[in-house]
Amino acid sequence: MNKKKFPLKILVVLGLAVTLAFPGSPPFRPDVYAGPVDALSSATKRNGADVEKITIGTETELAEMFNGFATEAYPQNAIYSLSEDLDMTEYPVFKPMGDDVMKKFSGIFDGAGHSIKNLKIASTGGAGMFYKLDTEGIVENLFLDGVNISGGSDRTGAVAASNNGTIKAVHVEGTVTGKTWTGMIAGYNDTNGKINNCEVFGSLYGSSTIGGISGYNANIIERCFADVTISSSVSGYSGGDNVGGITGENTRMVRDCYSTGSIYAQSKNAGGITGRMQAYGGIDVINCYSTMSVSCDGDYVGGICGRGDSYTNITNCLSLNSLLKGSNYVEYINGKESASSSTTITNSYGLADTVITRKSGTAKNRAKISENELSDFAAFSAKMKWDFNNVWNWNQGAYPTLKNMPVRFVPVIEPVSVTIDAPALINLKKNSVYRLKAVLAPSNATVNALTWKSSNELIASVNETGLVTALKTGSVIISVKTANGLTSSVTIKVTN
């Protein structure tokens, strides 16, 4: 553990991910860390107190942080950063760091694009890496791969059981199991909680109020993506209601999010984005879409919201779901559309191919988005009014994806040598081709761009992949050069 007083300078890591997935499939997961781009603060103190920086570079140091959190060695308000990828496979199950009262996390945990793999956390109460993020708490730029999180009561999430701070640019992949208020990122997103630019992949189980990003949302979730299998059937626990692809219950704002995968709700209120929006006023789902298969044993199933009451709003959203299935009140956008006191729906559309199954009646004749509007950028942009400059990527032949998603750290490893794997002299017949292969040492060099060159393009040409084409009789030197200036060459002799 490296520990020192730290003049506060927080750096956000957000990379640009361009996705070439096809509809219904998860996006390409970026594997290059773009590096810090924005300085949030240059203050020397945080909340009037000296700030300590603690670097976590080994599995043992992370284990010590779990076991010693909220002590002098591991303060609640410190700035923690990962310097290496960690694999916790050989370590036991941890309890969450902190609690809901005296040991809330008010510092910063910056993953710096690094991964914590195979982390196991369990508790008879709420569970997560941190029990609760306080209003000043931040977790960012972190990859949690292969997690297994298990909570025994309400509030369970991989990053935090309860979030009243900020969680951003975090990737979670694995399994999360809880009871009430269960999500892949957070169990409960509190009234000051902000979750943005996060992505999740895996399986999620709970008894009620379950969401791909957060089980319950009392503030803001934006620019997030979930590819999850969600089930509200947990042995020994009743409930099974309020299940959504992004949040189980939304009482504030979900904006610029999308979900794919499947939902099974045992009781009622299941939706591709949110299971329930209650009539508190000022509650919104904006610029979202879902391709999830949503199935519920009870009433209120919707492509966007299972049950949205009056004084709530769904705006500029798309129900692109493959299946919507329930007992009664099953609709393209909001399951409660055909009932009284329902959500206000504006500029939101269904998909003609969606299969809707319900015990009685037929779904409301919601306006559909056409295939042309789904495939033509100008038509889609004009219709849906989404921000393709700053928020969304347009992918021809696929559904839109989000910009600025989590980006992994890749160390800069320059090659120390380059060799063309071929004889020093190669004889070729005119009009024949020959593939040259350059070998870098070390083999894990990440600075691996190559430039190929022919000394005489009239005799033999070489393309960017090392493919040589013999054109006329004569001799020519074919060379390759690395980005850091190393070279290797062979001679090509062309004959008739």
NUBAMI-261772 format. One line per 3 residues: for each residue x negated, y, z of C-alpha. Coordinates in steps of 0.25 Angstrom, whole numbers, plus 2048, in hexadecimal, padded with zeros to 3 digits. Layout:
N
X Y Z; ...
end
This chain:
496
800 800 800; 7FA 80E 7FC; 800 819 805
7FD 828 805; 804 835 807; 80A 839 7F9
80E 846 7F3; 81C 843 7EE; 81C 841 7DF
827 838 7DA; 826 832 7CC; 832 82D 7C4
82F 821 7BA; 83A 820 7AF; 837 81A 7A2
83E 81B 795; 844 80D 791; 849 80B 783
852 7FE 783; 854 7F5 777; 85E 7EC 77D
86B 7E7 777; 878 7EA 77D; 87A 7E2 78A
86C 7DF 78C; 863 7E6 797; 859 7F0 792
84A 7EE 790; 843 7F0 79D; 838 7FA 79B
82A 7F5 7A0; 821 801 79F; 820 80B 7AA
820 819 7A4; 81A 820 7B0; 81E 82B 7B9
825 837 7B1; 82C 840 7BB; 827 846 7C8
832 848 7D2; 82B 84F 7DD; 81E 855 7E1
821 857 7EF; 817 853 7FA; 822 84F 804
82F 847 803; 83A 84C 80C; 830 854 814
828 848 817; 81A 843 813; 81C 839 808
814 82C 808; 811 824 7FB; 810 815 7FC
80B 80D 7F0; 810 7FE 7F0; 807 7F6 7E7
808 7E8 7EC; 813 7DE 7F0; 80E 7DE 7FF
80F 7ED 7FF; 81E 7ED 7FB; 821 7E2 805
81A 7EB 810; 823 7F6 80B; 830 7EE 80D
82C 7E9 81A; 826 7F6 81F; 830 800 819
834 80C 822; 827 80B 82A; 81B 814 82A
815 80C 820; 820 80C 816; 828 819 819
836 81B 814; 833 828 80C; 826 824 806
823 823 7F7; 820 815 7F3; 81B 811 7E5
818 804 7DF; 80A 802 7D8; 80C 7F4 7D3
816 7EA 7CF; 81A 7E1 7DB; 81F 7D3 7DB
826 7CF 7E8; 828 7C0 7E5; 820 7BB 7F0
826 7C4 7FB; 832 7C1 804; 83F 7C8 804
83F 7D6 809; 849 7DE 810; 84D 7EC 80A
844 7F8 80E; 84B 801 818; 859 802 81D
866 80B 81C; 863 814 827; 855 817 82C
84C 811 821; 851 816 814; 847 818 809
845 827 806; 838 825 7FF; 834 822 7F0
831 814 7EB; 82B 815 7DD; 829 808 7D6
821 810 7CB; 826 806 7C1; 821 7FA 7C8
829 7ED 7CC; 82C 7E6 7D9; 82F 7D8 7D5
837 7CD 7DC; 83B 7D5 7E8; 844 7CE 7F2
84D 7D6 7FC; 858 7D1 805; 860 7D6 810
86C 7D3 818; 870 7E1 816; 86E 7EA 80A
862 7E7 802; 858 7EE 7F8; 849 7F2 7F7
84D 7FE 7FF; 859 7FE 808; 85D 80C 806
857 818 7FE; 859 825 805; 85C 831 7FD
84D 834 7FB; 84A 826 7F7; 846 822 7E9
843 815 7E3; 83E 816 7D4; 836 810 7C9
837 802 7CF; 839 7F4 7C9; 83F 7E9 7D1
83E 7DC 7CA; 843 7CF 7CE; 849 7D5 7DB
852 7CC 7E4; 85A 7D5 7EE; 865 7D0 7F8
86D 7D8 801; 876 7D3 80C; 880 7DE 80D
883 7EB 806; 879 7F3 7FE; 86F 7EB 7F6
866 7EF 7EA; 858 7EC 7E5; 853 7FA 7E7
85C 7FF 7F3; 867 7FA 7FB; 86C 808 7FB
867 814 7F3; 869 822 7F8; 85C 827 7F0
857 825 7E2; 854 818 7DA; 84F 81A 7CC
848 813 7C1; 849 806 7C8; 84A 7F8 7C1
850 7EC 7C9; 850 7DE 7C4; 855 7D2 7CD
860 7CE 7D6; 868 7D6 7E0; 872 7D0 7EA
87A 7D8 7F4; 888 7D9 7FA; 88F 7E7 7F9
888 7F2 7F1; 87E 7EB 7E9; 876 7F0 7DD
869 7EC 7D6; 863 7FA 7D9; 86A 7FE 7E6
876 7F9 7EE; 87B 807 7F1; 878 814 7EA
87B 81E 7F4; 881 82C 7F3; 873 832 7F0
86E 826 7E9; 869 827 7DB; 865 81B 7D2
860 81E 7C4; 858 818 7B8; 859 80A 7BE
85B 7FC 7B8; 85F 7EF 7BE; 85F 7E0 7B8
863 7D4 7C0; 86E 7CE 7C9; 877 7D5 7D3
880 7CF 7DD; 889 7D5 7E8; 896 7D4 7EF
89C 7E2 7EB; 897 7F0 7E5; 88C 7EB 7DD
885 7F2 7D1; 87A 7F0 7C8; 873 7FD 7CD
879 800 7DA; 885 7F9 7E1; 88B 806 7E6
888 814 7E0; 88B 820 7E8; 883 82A 7DF
87B 828 7D2; 877 81D 7C9; 872 821 7BC
869 81C 7B0; 869 80E 7B5; 86B 800 7AF
86F 7F2 7B4; 86E 7E5 7AD; 874 7DC 7B8
87D 7D0 7BC; 886 7D4 7C7; 88E 7CB 7D0
897 7CF 7DC; 899 7C1 7E0; 890 7BF 7ED
893 7B3 7F5; 899 7B6 802; 89D 7C4 7FF
8AA 7C9 7FB; 8AC 7D6 7F2; 8A7 7D5 7E4
8AC 7E3 7E0; 8A6 7F0 7DA; 89B 7EA 7D0
895 7F2 7C5; 889 7F2 7BC; 883 7FE 7C2
88A 800 7CF; 895 7F9 7D6; 89C 805 7DB
899 814 7D6; 89D 820 7DE; 895 82A 7D7
88D 829 7CA; 888 81F 7C0; 882 825 7B4
87A 820 7A7; 87A 811 7AB; 87D 804 7A5
87E 7F5 7A9; 87E 7E8 7A2; 87F 7D9 7A8
88B 7D4 7AF; 894 7D6 7BB; 89D 7CD 7C3
8A6 7D3 7CE; 8AD 7CA 7D7; 8B8 7D4 7DB
8BA 7E1 7D4; 8B5 7EE 7CE; 8AA 7EA 7C4
8A4 7F3 7B9; 898 7F4 7B0; 893 800 7B6
89A 801 7C4; 8A4 7F8 7CB; 8AC 804 7D2
8AD 813 7D2; 8B6 818 7DD; 8BF 824 7DD
8B5 82E 7E4; 8B4 838 7D9; 8A8 83C 7D1
8A4 82E 7CE; 89E 82B 7C0; 899 821 7B7
892 828 7AB; 88B 823 79E; 88B 815 7A2
88D 807 79B; 88E 7F9 79E; 88D 7EC 796
88F 7E3 7A2; 898 7D7 7A3; 8A2 7DB 7AE
8AA 7D0 7B5; 8B3 7D1 7C1; 8BD 7C8 7C8
8C5 7D4 7CC; 8CA 7E1 7C7; 8C4 7ED 7C2
8B9 7EA 7B7; 8B3 7F5 7AE; 8A8 7F6 7A4
8A3 803 7AC; 8AB 803 7B9; 8B3 7F8 7BF
8BC 801 7C7; 8BB 810 7C6; 8C5 818 7CE
8CA 827 7CB; 8C0 832 7CD; 8B5 82A 7C6
8B0 82B 7B8; 8AA 823 7AD; 8A3 82B 7A2
89C 827 795; 89B 818 799; 89C 80C 790
8A1 7FE 794; 899 7F5 78B; 89C 7E9 794
89D 7DB 78E; 8A8 7D6 798; 8B1 7DD 7A2
8B9 7D3 7AA; 8C2 7D4 7B6; 8D0 7D1 7BB
8D7 7DE 7B9; 8D2 7ED 7B5; 8C7 7E9 7AC
8C4 7F5 7A2; 8B9 7F9 799; 8B4 805 7A2
8BB 805 7AF; 8C3 7F9 7B4; 8CD 803 7BB
8D0 80A 7AE; 8DE 805 7AD; 8E1 808 7BB
8E5 815 7C2; 8DA 81E 7C9; 8CF 81A 7BF
8C2 81F 7BB; 8C1 82B 7B0; 8BA 825 7A4
8B4 82E 79A; 8AD 82B 78D; 8AB 81C 790
8AE 810 788; 8AF 801 787; 8A9 7F7 77D
8B3 7EF 774; 8AB 7E2 776; 8AD 7E2 785
8B5 7D6 78A; 8BF 7DA 795; 8C6 7D0 79D
8D1 7D2 7A7; 8DD 7CB 7AD; 8E7 7D4 7A8
8E9 7E0 79F; 8DF 7E5 795; 8D4 7EF 796
8D7 7FE 793; 8D4 802 785; 8C7 809 788
8C0 810 77C; 8B5 808 777; 8A7 80C 772
8A5 807 764; 899 7FF 75E; 895 80B 756
894 814 762; 88C 80A 76A; 882 808 75F
881 817 759; 879 820 762; 880 82D 75D
88E 827 75F; 88B 821 76D; 884 82E 772
88F 837 76E; 89A 82E 774; 893 82A 781
88B 837 784; 87F 830 78B; 872 836 78C
869 82F 782; 85D 83A 784; 85B 837 793
863 82B 798; 866 821 78E; 85F 81A 783
866 817 776; 863 809 771; 868 806 763
86F 7F8 763; 870 7F8 772; 877 7FF 77D
870 80C 783; 866 80A 78E; 860 814 798
853 81C 798; 849 81D 7A3; 84B 810 7A9
840 80A 7B3; 833 808 7AC; 828 7FE 7B1
81A 801 7B4; 810 7FB 7AB; 801 7FD 7AF
7F8 804 7A5; 7EE 7F9 7A1; 7E5 7FC 795
7DE 7F1 78D; 7CF 7F0 78E; 7CD 7E8 781
7D4 7E5 774; 7D1 7DA 76B; 7D7 7D6 75E
7DA 7C7 75F; 7D5 7C3 751; 7C8 7C0 74A
7BE 7CB 747; 7C0 7C9 738; 7CE 7C5 732
7CF 7C1 724; 7DD 7C4 71E; 7E3 7C2 710
7E9 7CE 709; 7F7 7D1 70D; 7F6 7C8 719
7F9 7CC 727; 7F2 7C9 735; 7F6 7CC 743
7EC 7D2 74C; 7ED 7D1 75B; 7E6 7DA 765
7E4 7D5 773; 7E2 7DE 77F; 7DB 7DC 78C
7E0 7DC 796; 7EC 7D5 790; 7F6 7DD 79A
7F1 7EA 794; 7FD 7F4 794; 7F6 7FE 78B
7F8 7F5 77F; 7FA 7FE 773; 7F2 7FA 767
7EF 801 75A; 7EB 7F9 74D; 7E3 7FF 742
7DD 7FA 735; 7D0 800 72F; 7D6 800 721
7E5 7FF 71F; 7E4 7FC 710; 7DD 7EF 713
7E5 7EA 720; 7EF 7F1 728; 7F3 7EE 737
800 7F2 73D; 802 7F6 74C; 804 7E7 750
7F6 7E3 74A; 7FC 7DC 73E; 7F2 7DD 732
7F6 7DD 724; 7EB 7DA 719; 7ED 7E4 70D
7E0 7E3 704; 7D3 7DD 704; 7C8 7E2 70D
7C4 7E3 71C; 7CA 7EC 727; 7C9 7ED 736
7D6 7EC 73E; 7D5 7F2 74C; 7DD 7F4 758
7DC 7FF 763; 7E2 7FF 771; 7E9 80C 777
7DC 80D 77F; 7D3 80D 773; 7CE 7FE 773
7CC 7F8 765; 7CA 7EB 75E; 7C9 7E7 74F
7C8 7DC 745; 7C4 7DC 736; 7CF 7D8 72C
7C9 7D3 71E; 7D4 7D2 713; 7D2 7C9 707
7DB 7C6 6FB
end
